[in-house]
Amino acid sequence: MAFRPEHELHTRRRGRNVGVGLLLGGFVVLILALTVAKVTNGDFELPKAEELSQ
């Protein structure tokens, strides 16, 4: 059973999908890096228990 040659439209679509996937992955990495930087900076502190009860 031989495979038919891939149509040119599918080749272009695959290239576009790879581009969108890379951009989405880059966005996720950027958000993760910003989150880690904010948490490790020391500005982010959970409220203390006695502050919550007041």
C-alpha angles and dihedrals in degrees: 000000000000124000118237117241113267117257119246091241092062091051091054092044092052091053091051091048091052090051093050090046092052092049091049091048090049091051091051091049090049093052091046092050092049091049093050091047092051095047096045094044092077095237090103112077129160114237114260119249094246090053091054095051094056 
